[in-house]
């Protein structure tokens, strides 16, 4: 089953946090570039956030994936003192190939992803159709300067800090010429 997982960090060493989270990510297929973004719905003065999206292949179901992601967050020092607090690591399932899910634990697609440029921009790198599905409109990162796109993301900024290829080279031991992961020994 294919899933898209959003990653975010703005405490400690955010770049190292995201790279380590990607290394630990179960069934990681590929990752987007890492973006530096303005904090959204965080306290005034919060540090900028580093964000990315990962595509994963995970057969045990959405709840099992959520448990694995929660374990990674905990192992990497995630604390939840209050809603939208700065964090060492935040991992959210954004979209699942199996469709929608809404129960006491999970809501997929993520209920706030549609208004978050820091989710849609990296998701669009991996799958523009998935980004448009989550956004609910014809999202196109090439048109972010247009009024119809800006109205969805008032005050949000997302700039590439580290390219997807550079991310891959830090996550996997060796990266092929095409930029996809190559297992050791191949």
C-alpha positions in Angstrom: 0.0 0.0 0.0 1.3 3.4 -0.9 1.2 6.3 1.6 2.5 9.9 1.7 3.9 11.0 5.0 4.7 14.7 5.9 7.8 15.4 8.0 8.5 18.6 9.9 11.0 19.8 12.5 12.0 23.1 14.1 13.8 22.1 17.3 17.3 20.8 17.8 19.0 20.2 14.4 16.0 20.1 12.1 17.9 18.9 9.1 19.5 16.1 10.9 16.1 15.2 12.5 14.5 14.9 9.0 17.4 12.9 7.5 17.3 10.5 10.5 13.5 10.1 10.4 13.8 9.3 6.7 16.5 6.6 7.4 14.1 5.1 10.0 11.0 5.4 7.8 9.4 1.9 7.2 9.1 1.2 3.5 10.6 4.4 2.3 10.4 4.6 -1.5 11.5 8.2 -2.1 11.5 11.7 -0.5 10.9 15.2 -1.7 13.3 18.1 -1.3 13.5 19.6 2.1 11.9 23.0 2.4 12.4 25.7 4.9 9.0 27.2 5.7 7.3 29.8 7.9 5.8 28.3 11.0 2.0 27.9 10.7 -0.3 28.0 13.7 2.7 28.1 16.1 3.5 30.5 18.8 5.0 33.9 17.9 8.7 33.8 17.5 8.8 30.0 16.6 11.8 29.0 14.5 11.3 28.3 10.8 10.3 24.7 10.1 12.0 22.2 7.8 9.5 20.1 5.9 9.5 17.3 3.4 7.2 14.5 2.2 8.0 10.9 1.9 6.4 8.2 -0.2 6.3 4.9 1.6 5.1 1.4 0.7 3.7 -0.3 3.8 1.6 -3.4 3.8 0.4 -3.6 7.4 -2.3 -0.9 7.1 -2.6 2.8 8.1 -2.9 2.2 11.8 0.2 0.1 11.9 2.1 2.8 9.9 0.8 5.4 12.3 2.1 3.4 15.3 5.5 3.1 13.6 5.6 6.8 12.9 4.7 7.6 16.5 7.4 5.3 17.7 10.0 7.2 15.5 8.7 10.5 16.9 9.1 9.3 20.5 12.5 7.7 19.9 13.7 11.0 18.5 12.5 13.0 21.5 9.1 14.3 20.4 7.2 16.0 23.2 3.6 17.4 22.9 3.3 20.0 25.6 0.5 21.7 23.7 -1.2 21.8 20.3 1.1 23.1 17.5 4.1 23.4 19.8 7.5 23.6 18.2 8.8 20.0 17.7 11.9 17.9 17.1 9.9 15.8 14.7 6.3 15.6 13.4 5.3 12.8 11.1 1.8 12.8 9.6 0.1 10.4 7.1 -1.2 12.8 4.5 -2.7 10.4 1.9 -3.2 6.7 1.5 -3.6 4.8 -1.8 -6.5 2.9 -0.2 -8.6 6.1 0.1 -10.1 7.8 3.0 -10.1 6.9 6.7 -11.8 8.6 9.5 -11.9 7.1 13.0 -10.9 8.1 16.5 -7.1 7.7 15.8 -6.6 8.7 12.1 -8.1 11.0 9.5 -6.8 10.4 6.0 -6.4 12.6 4.0 -5.0 14.7 6.7 -7.7 17.3 7.6 -5.4 20.4 7.5 -3.1 19.5 4.6 -5.1 21.2 2.0 -4.2 24.7 3.4 -0.6 24.0 4.0 1.9 24.9 1.4 4.6 23.1 3.4 2.8 19.9 2.7 1.5 20.5 -0.9 4.8 21.8 -2.4 6.9 18.8 -1.4 4.0 16.4 -2.2 3.6 17.9 -5.7 7.3 17.0 -6.3 6.5 13.3 -5.7 3.0 13.2 -7.2 1.2 16.2 -8.6 -2.1 14.2 -8.8 -1.8 13.4 -5.1 -1.2 17.1 -4.3 -4.2 18.2 -6.3 -6.3 15.5 -4.6 -5.3 16.8 -1.1 -5.6 20.5 -2.1 -9.1 20.0 -3.6 -8.2 22.3 -6.5 -5.8 22.4 -9.5 -2.7 23.0 -7.4 0.3 23.9 -9.4 3.6 25.0 -7.7 4.6 26.8 -10.9 1.6 29.2 -10.3 2.2 30.1 -6.6 2.5 33.8 -7.5 -1.0 33.8 -9.1 -3.8 35.3 -7.0 -5.9 32.2 -7.1 -3.1 30.1 -5.6 -1.9 32.7 -3.1 -5.4 33.0 -1.5 -5.1 29.4 -0.3 -1.7 30.0 1.4 -1.9 33.5 2.9 1.4 34.4 4.6 3.0 31.0 4.0 6.5 30.7 2.4 8.2 27.5 1.3 11.7 27.5 -0.2 13.8 24.5 -1.1 16.7 24.1 1.3 18.0 20.8 0.1 17.1 19.1 -3.2 15.5 15.7 -3.4 18.7 14.3 -4.9 20.8 15.7 -2.0 18.3 14.2 0.5 18.5 10.8 -1.2 22.3 10.8 -1.1 22.1 11.4 2.7 19.4 8.8 3.3 20.7 5.9 1.1 24.3 4.8 0.9 24.4 5.2 -2.9 22.1 6.9 -5.3 21.7 6.0 -9.0 22.2 8.4 -11.8 18.4 8.8 -12.1 18.1 9.8 -8.4 16.4 6.7 -7.2 17.6 4.6 -4.3 20.0 1.7 -5.0 20.3 -0.9 -2.3 23.8 -1.7 -1.1 25.5 -4.4 -3.1 23.8 -3.6 -6.4 
